[in-house]
Amino acid sequence: MNEISLKLPMCPSVNKTHNYGKGKVYLDEKVIQFRKQVEAECYLARVKNIKIKGLIKVKICYVFNNNYKNDKDNRAKCLFDALMHAGIYADDCVIHQEKSIKVIDKSSKQSYILIRLLGEQIPFTSIMANEWINNNEW
């Protein structure tokens, strides 16, 4: 399988993922719970431990149910780590392209994430990078 689409619960912000105490760093309980939820969603979608091969393109839609200082960029790392722990890929360093948008939907009871991952076998070259940065697609 080279393409996966999922609807996931909203992940914690990277600003709140770690706790400190007794000279150690601990993962916050919200992060642990989020990872379990992602594993469960991947299991239900029959993609747990699928290990997409090659480089990966990612499209993410963060849907928030309020306007309160929701910074989508602070959530990507926690999301990518949770997908790695669910076995979608071996390491999040294989993500070579990410596009994301933020949507406010006050009618939604909960905030959530729509994500699409596409595995590619072709490495991204510097020529392709120049073409990508200069095209007018937004």
Sequence and secondary structure as in RCSB ss.txt:
>XXXX:A:sequence
MNEISLKLPMCPSVNKTHNYGKGKVYLDEKVIQFRKQVEAECYLARVKNIKIKGLIKVKICYVFNNNYKNDKDNR
AKCLFDALMHAGIYADDCVIHQEKSIKVIDKSSKQSYILIRLLGEQIPFTSIMANEWINNNEW
>XXXX:A:secstr
  EEEEEEE    GGGSEEEETTEEEE HHHHHHHHHHHHHHHHTT TT    SEEEEEEEEEESS S   GGGT
HHHHHHHHHHTTSSS GGGEEEEEEEEEE TT SS EEEEEEEEESS   HHHHHHHHHS   
